[in-house]
Amino acid sequence: MAMVVRYALGLSAAGGEVTLVVGDTISGQIALATARHLVHGGALTHIFVLSASPDLSPDFEKQKLALEALGMASSLHPPAGIPEDMEEAVSRSHNVICGLSGVPVEGLGDLLDLLNDSPTPVHTVESPIGIDLTTGTVKGTPLFASSTLSLGVPLSGLKTGKDLVGRHYIADISLPSSLLAEYGIPFPTLFSEQPVQQILSEIPG
């Protein structure tokens, strides 16, 4: 995802400003790991953690602590409503990274309106908010992403919900080649040049 955002920033993170909106999920952890790469490249990040509980999982806390060691602070907010500083950060940023895949869409209406109405590109990890990850059924107001990064193989719901995905990228996470073949992913040729590639044809699955 850091590579995708660097591309959107013109291949350099230096001087870039990025807002992260994440949940205590795998996609949220990946978004935080992405932020570390961008910070090392010279980007300024704003990190908003959406959680109804202040108790976050140990794996998520590890990613957060690694960012704090780099001097990057994060703030914790309930899912409903939009903090004033989040709206300001989104408007100032060059890109938004959204790590909320799997987070219930209920209560996120204001956030989705903000991101959908903003001219700032929104890049999602695993899936845009509001798509059922299995069926692709849209729930409520979905997020219309500028790009989506799939991990290893695309989630089956993205095939039906492809109009919300934007540019679709896939990252090599070292899945067995036999599994990739089941999804019609040409391994190893797809990842022979880079570990992240754009899917330009119909989504496999």
C-alpha positions as CSV (number, residue, x, y, z in Angstrom):
1,M,0.0,0.0,0.0
2,A,2.9,2.3,0.7
3,M,4.0,1.8,-2.9
4,V,0.5,2.6,-4.2
5,V,0.4,5.8,-2.1
6,R,3.9,6.8,-3.2
7,Y,2.8,6.4,-6.8
8,A,-0.1,8.7,-6.1
9,L,2.3,11.2,-4.5
10,G,4.6,11.1,-7.5
11,L,6.8,8.2,-6.4
12,S,8.2,10.3,-3.5
13,A,6.8,10.5,0.0
14,A,8.9,13.5,0.9
15,G,6.7,16.5,1.6
16,G,3.5,14.4,1.3
17,E,0.7,14.6,3.8
18,V,-1.4,11.4,4.5
19,T,-4.4,10.8,6.7
20,L,-5.0,7.3,8.0
21,V,-8.5,6.2,9.2
22,V,-8.2,2.7,10.7
23,G,-9.9,0.2,12.9
24,D,-8.6,-2.6,15.0
25,T,-8.5,-5.0,12.1
26,I,-6.0,-6.7,9.9
27,S,-6.5,-3.9,7.3
28,G,-6.0,-1.3,10.0
29,Q,-2.7,-3.0,11.0
30,I,-1.5,-3.0,7.4
31,A,-2.4,0.7,7.1
32,L,-0.3,1.5,10.2
33,A,2.6,-0.5,8.8
34,T,2.2,1.5,5.6
35,A,2.4,4.7,7.5
36,R,5.8,3.7,8.9
37,H,7.2,3.4,5.4
38,L,5.7,6.7,4.4
39,V,7.1,8.4,7.5
40,H,10.6,7.0,6.8
41,G,10.2,8.5,3.3
42,G,9.5,11.9,4.6
43,A,5.7,12.1,4.7
44,L,3.6,13.6,7.5
45,T,0.8,11.4,8.7
46,H,-2.4,12.0,10.7
47,I,-3.7,8.8,12.3
48,F,-7.3,8.4,13.5
49,V,-8.2,5.1,15.2
50,L,-11.9,4.3,15.2
51,S,-13.0,2.0,18.1
52,A,-15.9,1.9,20.5
53,S,-13.5,0.5,23.1
54,P,-10.2,1.9,24.4
55,D,-8.9,-1.7,24.7
56,L,-7.2,-2.5,21.4
57,S,-5.8,-5.9,20.4
58,P,-2.1,-6.6,21.2
59,D,-1.2,-6.9,17.5
60,F,-2.7,-3.5,16.7
61,E,-1.0,-1.9,19.8
62,K,2.4,-3.2,18.5
63,Q,1.8,-1.4,15.2
64,K,0.7,1.7,17.0
65,L,3.7,1.7,19.3
66,A,6.1,1.3,16.4
67,L,4.6,4.5,14.9
68,E,4.9,6.3,18.2
69,A,8.6,5.4,18.4
70,L,8.9,7.4,15.1
71,G,7.2,10.4,16.7
72,M,3.8,9.8,15.1
73,A,0.9,10.1,17.5
74,S,-2.6,8.7,16.9
75,S,-5.9,9.6,18.4
76,L,-8.8,7.2,19.4
77,H,-12.4,8.1,18.4
78,P,-15.8,6.4,18.5
79,P,-16.9,5.2,15.1
80,A,-19.9,7.7,15.0
81,G,-19.3,11.3,14.1
82,I,-16.3,13.2,12.7
83,P,-13.7,14.9,14.9
84,E,-13.0,18.4,13.7
85,D,-9.3,17.7,13.4
86,M,-10.1,14.7,11.1
87,E,-12.1,16.8,8.7
88,E,-9.2,19.3,8.6
89,A,-6.6,16.6,8.1
90,V,-8.5,15.0,5.2
91,S,-8.9,18.4,3.5
92,R,-5.1,19.1,3.9
93,S,-3.8,15.7,2.9
94,H,-2.7,14.5,-0.5
95,N,-4.1,11.0,0.2
96,V,-6.2,9.1,2.7
97,I,-5.5,5.5,3.6
98,C,-8.6,3.6,5.0
99,G,-8.0,0.4,7.0
100,L,-11.6,-0.3,8.0
101,S,-12.3,-3.4,6.0
102,G,-14.7,-5.6,8.0
103,V,-15.8,-2.8,10.3
104,P,-19.6,-2.5,10.5
105,V,-20.9,0.3,8.4
106,E,-23.5,1.3,11.0
107,G,-22.5,4.7,12.5
108,L,-20.0,5.5,9.8
109,G,-22.4,7.6,7.7
110,D,-20.7,10.9,8.4
111,L,-17.3,9.6,7.7
112,L,-18.4,8.0,4.4
113,D,-20.0,11.3,3.4
114,L,-16.7,13.1,4.2
115,L,-14.5,10.7,2.3
116,N,-16.9,10.4,-0.7
117,D,-17.3,14.2,-1.0
118,S,-13.6,15.0,-0.6
119,P,-11.4,15.6,-3.6
120,T,-8.6,13.8,-1.7
121,P,-8.0,10.3,-3.1
122,V,-8.9,7.5,-0.7
123,H,-7.0,4.2,-0.8
124,T,-8.4,1.2,0.9
125,V,-6.8,-2.0,2.3
126,E,-8.6,-5.2,1.4
127,S,-12.0,-3.6,0.7
128,P,-13.9,-0.3,0.6
129,I,-16.3,0.1,3.6
130,G,-19.8,-1.0,2.9
131,I,-19.2,-4.1,0.8
132,D,-20.1,-7.5,2.2
133,L,-16.7,-9.3,1.9
134,T,-18.2,-12.5,0.7
135,T,-21.2,-11.6,-1.5
136,G,-20.3,-8.1,-2.6
137,T,-23.7,-6.8,-1.4
138,V,-23.6,-3.1,-0.6
139,K,-24.7,-2.1,2.9
140,G,-26.0,1.4,3.4
141,T,-23.8,4.2,2.0
142,P,-20.6,2.6,0.7
143,L,-17.2,4.1,0.2
144,F,-16.2,4.8,-3.4
145,A,-12.4,4.2,-3.2
146,S,-9.8,5.6,-5.5
147,S,-7.8,2.3,-5.2
148,T,-8.0,-0.9,-3.3
149,L,-5.1,-3.2,-2.3
150,S,-5.9,-6.9,-2.1
151,L,-3.7,-9.2,-0.1
152,G,-2.6,-12.3,-1.9
153,V,-5.9,-12.9,-3.6
154,P,-8.9,-10.6,-4.0
155,L,-11.9,-11.1,-1.6
156,S,-14.8,-12.6,-3.4
157,G,-17.1,-9.7,-2.6
158,L,-14.9,-7.4,-4.7
159,K,-16.0,-9.1,-7.9
160,T,-19.6,-8.0,-7.4
161,G,-18.7,-4.7,-5.8
162,K,-16.0,-3.8,-8.3
163,D,-17.6,-0.4,-9.1
164,L,-16.5,0.8,-5.6
165,V,-13.0,-0.6,-5.7
166,G,-11.3,2.0,-8.0
167,R,-7.9,1.0,-9.3
168,H,-7.3,-2.5,-8.0
169,Y,-3.9,-3.7,-6.8
170,I,-2.8,-7.0,-5.5
171,A,0.1,-7.6,-3.1
172,D,2.3,-10.7,-2.9
173,I,2.0,-12.1,0.6
174,S,3.7,-15.4,-0.2
175,L,0.6,-17.5,-0.6
176,P,1.2,-21.0,-2.1
177,S,1.3,-21.0,-5.9
178,S,-1.4,-23.7,-5.9
179,L,-3.8,-21.4,-4.2
180,L,-3.0,-18.5,-6.5
181,A,-3.7,-20.8,-9.5
182,E,-7.2,-21.5,-8.2
183,Y,-7.9,-17.8,-8.4
184,G,-6.4,-17.5,-11.9
185,I,-3.5,-15.4,-10.7
186,P,-0.4,-15.9,-13.0
187,F,2.3,-16.8,-10.5
188,P,5.2,-16.1,-10.5
189,T,5.0,-13.9,-13.6
190,L,2.6,-11.3,-12.0
191,F,5.1,-10.5,-9.2
192,S,8.3,-11.0,-11.2
193,E,9.0,-7.2,-11.3
194,Q,7.3,-5.8,-8.2
195,P,5.5,-7.3,-5.1
196,V,2.5,-5.1,-5.8
197,Q,0.8,-5.1,-9.2
198,Q,-2.3,-3.5,-10.6
199,I,-5.1,-5.8,-11.8
200,L,-6.1,-4.5,-15.2
201,S,-8.5,-7.2,-16.3
202,E,-11.6,-8.8,-14.8
203,I,-11.2,-9.5,-11.0
204,P,-10.4,-13.2,-10.6
205,G,-12.6,-15.4,-8.5
